[in-house]
């Protein structure tokens, strides 16, 4: 938009400057010619009022007239001199200076039409500059997205032309990128919460009022572009630039979601191939190659979790993306799949085991920084020499992660298979269906009894075995009489055909409970 300074620079107008001359940087939306004694009801924001002073015949006081013009939101006042009035009226310059209104004085021989023509020329040139800038920025954004630029690079293209404090916040309240704006956790949470409700144009943050621009497709807001400026303070070019950037971010988000959906499907099939090695193991090499991973080279699996399953569900997609970015930065070929309980990564790893441990610990540190309220755990399998033993690495990684999560507060950030209990080491490599069949054969009568009679026999058995088979302490833990406990355990023995006084039958029942708990951990 042209400014008063641009108008003053037009040599053909020969304008003299008075009043609040320090306001020449104000934008001029258009010129408003009027001789009304009080034109303020008709003057629009950022208009330049042009007058020859005919209103002076109505005995209007100059200070009152200027105050009304200033109160209307006009950007300035232009006074056109006449042969019968070769000087501005007395007090006009002082009144303009007192109200902060720039005063432009037009010579006698220059008509108002020349001012209108100059304004039209300035606006046309400004519009051309804005269109060229928009086109240039659009080309740069398209090229950046085509080249796989990160969100931070896209924001830098925006702030290269406009000094705006901006940040991109996703649906989980994480700041994906920022330039000139640092959002506290509470502020990003406010932005995230607003995505679930009615559309907002502005939000009130601790730092002030922010304009918000949704980023998403098909009516689904996946992220928000935040600018720490109220809408009324944004110029038209700034607002256009923000809207344009949000649209390009939407395109990039849609592209990534489509790619992620395809990769997730292929990654899911890879997991199925690994678990069903007898029937589909021959497909594993080809699927690994599709992810640029050498099936004949060293491979390793990781299992990553943030905390409780319900917490992970809120950030599932973000977890897998963060893991992928980590290995991409390290130049390690990887395929990552987000499951209901964990994210699994398969890596092509040709370095040492110590380097792998260091890389896994740096991943855990990055996840802790991204989700400070969570407790990230990385389960690390052993390095497989090739694809034929990759399944074992995957089973080890998941068992290591589950064992570390059970340890709660004292769990290491990176857990390996040597953290797993001895019976879990024996169970992990076995066929899943075989283990399920064993657990079902042992426990199903008890489970069916609990379902039909609303009893707690399985929980009683678990407490008895975890308590080392001690009657009194188990009864106390369950808040029941010892005789009640004896009756429940007798019923379990009757249903299962096992004798809880023998070590062999206790082991069978314990293993069946462990298999069932492991399946529950996996969300199966």
C-alpha positions as CSV (number, residue, x, y, z in Angstrom):
1,X,0.0,0.0,0.0
2,X,1.4,3.5,-0.8
3,X,2.4,5.8,2.0
4,X,2.1,9.6,2.5
5,X,5.9,9.7,1.9
6,X,5.4,8.1,-1.5
7,X,2.8,10.8,-2.4
8,X,5.1,13.6,-1.2
9,X,7.9,12.1,-3.4
10,X,5.7,12.7,-6.6
11,X,7.5,15.7,-8.1
12,X,4.5,16.8,-10.1
13,X,2.5,17.5,-7.0
14,X,5.1,19.8,-5.3
15,X,3.6,19.1,-1.9
16,X,4.7,21.0,1.2
17,X,4.7,19.1,4.5
18,X,3.5,20.4,7.9
19,X,1.7,19.2,11.0
20,X,2.9,15.9,12.4
21,X,5.6,15.3,9.7
22,X,6.9,12.2,11.5
23,X,3.7,10.4,10.4
24,X,4.6,10.3,6.7
25,X,5.2,6.6,6.9
26,X,1.4,5.9,7.2
27,X,-0.4,3.9,4.6
28,X,-2.8,5.7,2.3
29,X,-5.8,3.6,1.3
30,X,-7.3,6.3,-1.0
31,X,-8.1,10.0,-1.1
32,X,-11.3,11.5,0.1
33,X,-12.3,14.9,-1.4
34,X,-14.8,16.8,0.9
35,X,-15.9,20.3,1.9
36,X,-18.3,19.2,4.6
37,X,-17.9,21.0,7.9
38,X,-17.8,17.5,9.6
39,X,-16.8,14.8,7.1
40,X,-15.8,12.3,9.9
41,X,-18.9,10.0,9.5
42,X,-17.9,9.4,5.8
43,X,-14.1,9.1,6.1
44,X,-12.7,5.6,6.1
45,X,-9.7,4.2,7.9
46,X,-6.3,5.3,6.3
47,X,-7.9,7.7,3.8
48,X,-6.3,11.0,3.0
49,X,-8.8,13.9,3.4
50,X,-8.5,16.6,0.6
51,X,-10.1,20.0,1.1
52,X,-9.9,23.6,-0.2
53,X,-11.3,24.9,3.1
54,X,-14.8,25.9,1.9
55,X,-16.0,24.7,5.3
56,X,-14.4,27.8,6.8
57,X,-17.4,29.8,5.6
58,X,-19.5,27.8,8.0
59,X,-17.6,29.3,11.0
60,X,-16.1,25.9,11.9
61,X,-13.2,26.2,14.3
62,X,-10.0,24.8,12.8
63,X,-9.0,22.8,15.8
64,X,-12.4,21.2,16.0
65,X,-12.3,20.3,12.3
66,X,-8.8,18.7,12.6
67,X,-9.8,16.7,15.7
68,X,-12.8,15.2,13.9
69,X,-10.6,14.3,10.9
70,X,-8.0,12.7,13.3
71,X,-10.7,10.8,15.2
72,X,-12.1,9.3,12.0
73,X,-8.9,7.3,11.4
74,X,-7.7,9.4,8.4
75,X,-4.0,9.0,7.7
76,X,-3.6,12.8,7.0
77,X,-5.0,16.0,5.8
78,X,-4.2,17.7,2.4
79,X,-5.1,21.4,2.1
80,X,-5.4,22.7,-1.5
81,X,-4.6,26.4,-1.8
82,X,-6.8,28.8,-3.9
83,X,-6.1,32.2,-5.4
84,X,-8.4,33.7,-2.8
85,X,-6.7,31.6,-0.1
86,X,-3.0,31.4,-0.9
87,X,-2.0,30.3,2.6
88,X,-3.4,27.6,4.9
89,X,-5.8,28.9,7.5
90,X,-4.3,30.2,10.8
91,X,-3.9,27.4,13.3
92,X,-4.2,24.5,10.9
93,X,-0.6,23.5,11.1
94,X,-0.6,23.7,14.9
95,X,-3.9,21.7,15.2
96,X,-2.5,19.0,12.9
97,X,0.7,18.8,14.9
98,X,-1.3,18.6,18.2
99,X,-3.4,15.7,17.0
100,X,-0.6,13.8,15.3
101,X,-2.0,14.4,11.9
102,X,0.4,15.0,8.9
103,X,-0.5,18.1,6.9
104,X,0.2,18.2,3.1
105,X,-0.2,21.6,1.3
106,X,-1.1,21.5,-2.4
107,X,-0.1,24.4,-4.6
108,X,-2.7,26.6,-6.3
109,X,-2.0,25.4,-9.8
110,X,-2.2,21.7,-9.0
111,X,-5.8,20.3,-9.0
112,X,-7.1,17.5,-6.8
113,X,-7.4,15.3,-10.0
114,X,-3.6,15.3,-10.2
115,X,-3.6,13.9,-6.6
116,X,-6.1,11.2,-7.6
117,X,-4.1,10.2,-10.7
118,X,-0.9,10.1,-8.6
119,X,-2.6,7.8,-6.0
120,X,-3.9,5.5,-8.8
121,X,-0.4,5.3,-10.2
122,X,1.1,4.5,-6.8
123,X,-1.6,2.0,-5.9
124,X,-1.1,0.2,-9.3
125,X,2.6,0.0,-8.8
126,X,2.2,-1.2,-5.2
127,X,-0.3,-3.8,-6.4
128,X,2.2,-5.0,-9.0
129,X,4.9,-5.2,-6.4
130,X,2.6,-7.2,-4.1
131,X,1.6,-9.6,-6.9
132,X,5.2,-10.1,-8.0
133,X,6.2,-10.7,-4.4
134,X,3.3,-13.2,-4.0
135,X,4.3,-14.9,-7.2
136,X,8.0,-15.0,-6.2
137,X,7.1,-16.3,-2.7
138,X,4.7,-18.9,-4.2
139,X,7.4,-20.2,-6.6
140,X,9.9,-20.3,-3.7
141,X,7.4,-22.2,-1.5
142,X,6.6,-24.6,-4.2
143,X,10.2,-25.3,-4.9
144,X,11.0,-25.7,-1.3
145,X,8.2,-28.2,-0.7
146,X,9.1,-30.1,-3.9
147,X,12.7,-30.4,-2.5
148,X,11.4,-31.7,0.8
149,X,12.0,-28.6,2.9
150,X,11.3,-28.7,6.6
151,X,8.6,-26.5,8.2
152,X,11.3,-24.2,9.5
153,X,12.6,-23.5,6.0
154,X,9.1,-22.7,4.8
155,X,8.7,-20.2,7.7
156,X,12.0,-18.6,6.8
157,X,10.7,-17.9,3.3
158,X,7.8,-16.0,4.9
159,X,9.9,-14.0,7.3
160,X,12.4,-13.2,4.6
161,X,9.9,-10.7,3.2
162,X,8.0,-9.8,6.3
163,X,9.3,-9.2,9.8
164,X,6.7,-11.3,11.5
165,X,7.1,-13.4,14.7
166,X,5.6,-16.8,13.6
167,X,5.3,-20.4,14.8
168,X,3.7,-23.6,13.6
169,X,1.9,-25.7,16.2
170,X,0.5,-29.1,15.7
171,X,-2.6,-30.8,17.1
172,X,-0.7,-32.2,20.0
173,X,0.6,-28.8,21.0
174,X,4.1,-29.3,19.8
175,X,5.9,-26.4,18.1
176,X,7.0,-27.8,14.8
177,X,8.9,-24.7,13.7
178,X,9.3,-21.1,14.7
179,X,10.9,-17.9,13.5
180,X,11.0,-14.9,15.8
181,X,8.5,-16.4,18.2
182,X,9.1,-18.6,21.2
183,X,5.9,-20.1,22.7
184,X,5.7,-21.5,26.2
185,X,4.2,-24.9,26.7
186,X,1.0,-23.3,28.1
187,X,0.7,-21.1,25.1
188,X,1.1,-23.9,22.6
189,X,-1.5,-25.9,24.6
190,X,-3.9,-23.0,24.1
191,X,-3.3,-23.1,20.3
192,X,-3.8,-26.8,20.2
193,X,-7.0,-26.7,22.2
194,X,-8.5,-24.1,19.9
195,X,-8.1,-26.5,16.9
196,X,-10.8,-28.7,18.4
197,X,-13.4,-26.0,18.8
198,X,-15.0,-23.3,16.5
199,X,-12.7,-21.6,14.0
200,X,-10.7,-18.7,15.5
201,X,-9.1,-15.7,13.8
202,X,-7.3,-14.6,16.9
203,X,-6.2,-16.1,20.2
204,X,-5.2,-14.5,23.5
205,X,-1.8,-15.8,24.6
206,X,0.4,-14.8,27.6
207,X,2.6,-12.7,25.2
208,X,-0.4,-10.9,23.6
209,X,-3.0,-11.3,20.9
210,X,-2.0,-13.6,18.1
211,X,-3.5,-14.1,14.6
212,X,-4.0,-17.7,13.7
213,X,-4.2,-19.4,10.2
214,X,-5.4,-23.0,10.0
215,X,-3.2,-25.6,8.3
216,X,-5.1,-28.7,7.1
217,X,-7.1,-30.3,4.4
218,X,-10.7,-31.4,3.9
219,X,-11.9,-29.3,6.8
220,X,-9.5,-31.1,9.2
221,X,-7.2,-28.7,11.1
222,X,-3.9,-30.5,11.7
223,X,-1.8,-27.5,12.7
224,X,-2.0,-23.8,13.1
225,X,0.3,-21.0,11.8
226,X,0.5,-18.5,14.7
227,X,1.6,-14.8,14.2
228,X,2.0,-12.7,17.3
229,X,0.2,-9.8,15.9
230,X,-3.5,-8.9,16.1
231,X,-5.3,-9.0,12.7
232,X,-5.9,-5.3,12.7
233,X,-2.2,-4.6,12.9
234,X,-1.4,-6.8,9.9
235,X,-1.1,-5.1,6.6
236,X,-2.8,-6.5,3.5
237,X,0.5,-7.9,2.1
238,X,1.4,-9.5,5.5
239,X,-2.0,-11.1,5.8
240,X,-1.8,-12.4,2.2
241,X,1.7,-13.8,2.9
242,X,0.5,-15.6,6.0
243,X,-2.5,-17.1,4.2
244,X,-0.3,-18.1,1.3
245,X,2.2,-19.8,3.6
246,X,-0.6,-21.7,5.4
247,X,-2.0,-23.0,2.1
248,X,1.4,-24.3,1.1
249,X,1.9,-25.9,4.5
250,X,-1.4,-27.6,3.9
251,X,-0.2,-28.9,0.6
252,X,2.9,-30.2,2.2
253,X,1.0,-31.7,5.1
254,X,-1.4,-33.5,2.7
255,X,1.6,-34.8,0.7
256,X,3.3,-36.1,3.8
257,X,0.1,-37.7,5.1
258,X,-0.4,-39.5,1.7
259,X,3.2,-40.7,1.8
260,X,3.0,-41.7,5.4
261,X,-0.2,-43.7,4.7
262,X,1.5,-45.6,1.9
263,X,4.7,-46.2,3.9
264,X,2.6,-47.3,6.9
265,X,0.8,-49.9,4.9
266,X,4.0,-51.3,3.5
267,X,5.7,-51.1,6.9
268,X,2.7,-52.9,8.4
269,X,3.0,-55.7,5.8
270,X,6.7,-56.0,6.6
271,X,5.8,-56.6,10.3
272,X,3.3,-59.3,9.2
273,X,6.0,-60.9,7.0
274,X,8.4,-61.0,10.0
275,X,5.9,-62.5,12.4
276,X,4.7,-65.0,9.8
277,X,8.1,-66.0,8.6
278,X,7.1,-69.6,7.7
279,X,4.6,-68.4,5.0
280,X,5.9,-64.9,4.1
281,X,9.5,-64.8,5.1
282,X,10.6,-64.9,1.4
283,X,8.9,-61.5,0.8
284,X,11.0,-59.7,3.5
285,X,14.1,-59.0,1.3
286,X,12.0,-57.3,-1.4
287,X,10.1,-55.2,1.1
288,X,13.3,-54.1,2.8
289,X,14.7,-53.0,-0.5
290,X,11.6,-50.8,-1.2
291,X,12.7,-48.8,1.9
292,X,16.3,-48.6,0.6
293,X,17.5,-51.1,3.3
294,X,19.9,-53.8,2.2
295,X,18.4,-57.2,3.3
296,X,21.8,-58.9,3.2
297,X,23.5,-56.4,5.4
298,X,23.4,-55.9,9.2
299,X,19.9,-55.1,10.5
300,X,18.5,-54.1,13.8
301,X,15.0,-53.4,15.3
302,X,13.9,-50.8,17.9
303,X,10.7,-50.5,19.8
304,X,9.8,-47.1,21.2
305,X,7.1,-46.0,23.6
306,X,6.4,-42.7,25.4
307,X,4.3,-43.8,28.3
308,X,0.8,-45.1,28.9
309,X,-1.1,-46.4,25.8
310,X,-3.8,-43.8,26.1
311,X,-1.2,-41.0,26.2
312,X,0.6,-42.5,23.2
313,X,-2.7,-42.5,21.2
314,X,-2.7,-38.7,21.3
315,X,0.7,-38.3,19.7
316,X,1.0,-41.5,17.7
317,X,1.7,-40.0,14.3
318,X,4.1,-37.5,15.8
319,X,6.1,-40.2,17.5
320,X,6.7,-42.2,14.3
321,X,7.6,-39.0,12.4
322,X,10.1,-37.9,15.1
323,X,11.8,-41.3,15.0
324,X,12.0,-41.2,11.2
325,X,13.6,-37.7,11.3
326,X,16.2,-38.8,13.8
327,X,17.5,-41.6,11.6
328,X,17.2,-39.5,8.5
329,X,19.5,-36.8,10.1
330,X,22.0,-39.6,10.9
331,X,21.9,-40.9,7.3
332,X,20.6,-44.3,8.5
333,X,18.1,-46.1,6.2
334,X,15.0,-46.9,8.3
335,X,11.4,-47.9,8.1
336,X,9.1,-46.9,11.0
337,X,5.7,-48.2,11.9
338,X,3.4,-46.7,14.5
339,X,1.4,-49.4,16.3
340,X,-1.2,-49.1,19.1
341,X,1.3,-49.5,21.9
342,X,4.7,-48.7,20.3
343,X,6.5,-47.5,17.3
344,X,8.8,-50.0,15.6
345,X,11.9,-49.1,13.6
346,X,13.9,-51.4,11.3
347,X,17.3,-50.0,10.5
348,X,20.0,-50.9,8.1
349,X,23.0,-50.7,10.5
350,X,26.6,-51.2,9.4
351,X,28.3,-49.5,12.4
352,X,29.4,-50.8,15.8
353,X,27.1,-51.8,18.7
354,X,28.4,-48.9,20.8
355,X,27.5,-46.4,18.0
356,X,24.0,-48.0,17.9
357,X,23.6,-47.6,21.7
358,X,24.7,-43.9,21.4
359,X,22.3,-43.2,18.5
360,X,19.4,-44.8,20.5
361,X,20.2,-42.8,23.6
362,X,20.3,-39.6,21.5
363,X,16.9,-40.6,20.1
364,X,15.5,-41.0,23.6
365,X,16.9,-37.6,24.6
366,X,15.2,-36.0,21.6
367,X,11.9,-37.6,22.5
368,X,12.2,-36.5,26.1
369,X,12.7,-32.9,24.9
370,X,9.8,-33.1,22.5
371,X,7.5,-34.8,25.1
372,X,8.8,-33.6,28.5
373,X,5.7,-34.9,30.3
374,X,6.2,-38.5,29.0
375,X,8.8,-41.2,29.8
376,X,10.3,-42.4,26.5
377,X,11.8,-45.9,26.5
378,X,13.7,-47.4,23.5
379,X,13.9,-51.2,23.3
380,X,16.9,-52.3,21.4
381,X,17.3,-55.6,19.7
382,X,20.5,-57.3,18.9
383,X,22.1,-56.6,15.5
384,X,21.1,-59.3,12.9
385,X,23.7,-60.2,10.3
386,X,20.9,-60.3,7.6
387,X,17.2,-60.5,7.2
388,X,17.0,-64.2,8.1
389,X,17.4,-63.3,11.8
390,X,15.7,-59.9,11.8
391,X,12.6,-61.4,13.4
392,X,14.6,-62.3,16.5
393,X,15.9,-58.7,16.8
394,X,12.3,-57.4,16.6
395,X,11.1,-59.8,19.3
396,X,14.0,-58.8,21.5
397,X,13.4,-55.1,21.0
398,X,9.7,-55.3,22.0
399,X,10.4,-57.5,25.0
400,X,13.1,-55.2,26.1
401,X,10.8,-52.2,25.8
402,X,8.0,-54.0,27.7
403,X,10.3,-55.1,30.5
404,X,11.7,-51.6,30.9
405,X,8.2,-50.1,31.0
406,X,7.2,-52.4,33.7
407,X,10.1,-51.2,35.8
408,X,8.6,-47.7,35.8
409,X,10.7,-45.0,37.4
410,X,14.0,-46.8,37.4
411,X,13.8,-48.0,33.8
412,X,16.7,-47.0,31.5
413,X,16.0,-44.8,28.6
414,X,17.4,-47.5,26.3
415,X,16.8,-51.1,27.2
416,X,18.4,-54.1,25.7
417,X,17.4,-57.8,25.9
418,X,19.5,-58.4,28.9
419,X,17.0,-56.3,30.9
420,X,14.3,-58.9,30.3
421,X,13.5,-61.6,32.9
422,X,14.6,-65.1,32.2
423,X,11.2,-66.6,31.4
424,X,10.6,-63.8,28.9
425,X,13.8,-64.6,27.2
426,X,12.5,-68.1,26.7
427,X,9.0,-67.0,25.5
428,X,10.0,-64.2,23.1
429,X,11.4,-66.3,20.2
430,X,8.4,-68.7,20.1
431,X,5.6,-68.6,17.7
432,X,2.9,-66.3,18.8
433,X,0.0,-68.6,18.0
434,X,1.7,-71.4,19.9
435,X,2.0,-69.3,23.0
436,X,-1.6,-68.1,22.6
437,X,-2.8,-71.6,22.3
438,X,-1.0,-72.6,25.5
439,X,-2.3,-69.7,27.5
440,X,-5.8,-70.3,26.3
441,X,-5.7,-74.0,27.1
442,X,-4.5,-73.2,30.7
443,X,-6.6,-70.1,31.5
444,X,-9.7,-70.1,29.4
445,X,-11.9,-72.0,31.9
446,X,-10.9,-69.5,34.6
447,X,-11.5,-66.5,32.2
448,X,-14.9,-67.9,31.2
449,X,-15.9,-68.4,34.9
450,X,-14.9,-64.7,35.6
451,X,-17.0,-63.5,32.6
452,X,-20.1,-65.6,33.5
453,X,-20.1,-65.1,37.3
454,X,-18.3,-61.7,37.5
455,X,-15.6,-63.1,39.8
456,X,-12.0,-62.2,40.1
457,X,-10.3,-65.6,39.9
458,X,-7.6,-64.5,37.4
459,X,-6.7,-61.5,39.6
460,X,-6.6,-63.8,42.6
461,X,-4.3,-66.2,40.9
462,X,-2.0,-63.4,39.8
463,X,-1.8,-62.0,43.3
464,X,-1.1,-65.5,44.8
465,X,1.7,-66.3,42.4
466,X,3.2,-62.7,42.6
467,X,3.1,-63.0,46.4
468,X,5.2,-66.2,46.4
469,X,2.3,-68.5,47.3
470,X,1.9,-67.0,50.8
471,X,-1.7,-67.3,52.0
472,X,-1.8,-64.6,54.7
473,X,-0.1,-61.8,52.7
474,X,-2.1,-62.6,49.6
475,X,-5.4,-62.5,51.5
476,X,-4.4,-59.2,53.1
477,X,-3.4,-57.7,49.7
478,X,-6.8,-58.8,48.3
479,X,-8.7,-57.6,51.4
480,X,-10.3,-61.0,51.9
481,X,-10.4,-63.6,54.6
482,X,-7.8,-66.5,54.2
483,X,-10.7,-69.0,53.9
484,X,-12.1,-67.0,51.0
485,X,-8.8,-67.1,49.3
486,X,-8.6,-70.9,49.9
487,X,-12.0,-71.3,48.3
488,X,-11.1,-69.2,45.3
489,X,-7.8,-71.1,44.7
490,X,-9.6,-74.5,45.1
491,X,-12.1,-73.3,42.4
492,X,-9.1,-72.4,40.1
493,X,-7.6,-75.8,40.6
494,X,-10.9,-77.5,39.8
495,X,-11.3,-75.4,36.6
496,X,-7.7,-75.8,35.3
497,X,-6.9,-79.3,36.6
498,X,-3.7,-77.9,38.1
499,X,-2.4,-78.3,41.6
500,X,-1.1,-75.1,43.1
501,X,0.9,-77.1,45.7
502,X,3.2,-78.3,42.9
503,X,6.0,-76.2,41.3
504,X,5.3,-77.6,37.8
505,X,1.6,-76.6,37.8
506,X,2.5,-73.2,39.3
507,X,5.0,-72.6,36.5
508,X,2.3,-73.5,33.9
509,X,-0.2,-71.0,35.4
510,X,2.5,-68.3,35.8
511,X,3.6,-68.6,32.2
512,X,0.0,-68.5,30.9
513,X,-0.6,-65.3,32.9
514,X,2.7,-63.8,31.5
515,X,1.7,-64.6,27.9
516,X,-1.7,-63.0,28.4
517,X,-0.1,-59.9,30.0
518,X,2.4,-59.6,27.1
519,X,-0.5,-59.8,24.6
520,X,-2.3,-57.1,26.5
521,X,0.8,-54.9,26.4
522,X,0.8,-55.3,22.6
523,X,-2.9,-54.2,22.4
524,X,-3.8,-57.7,21.1
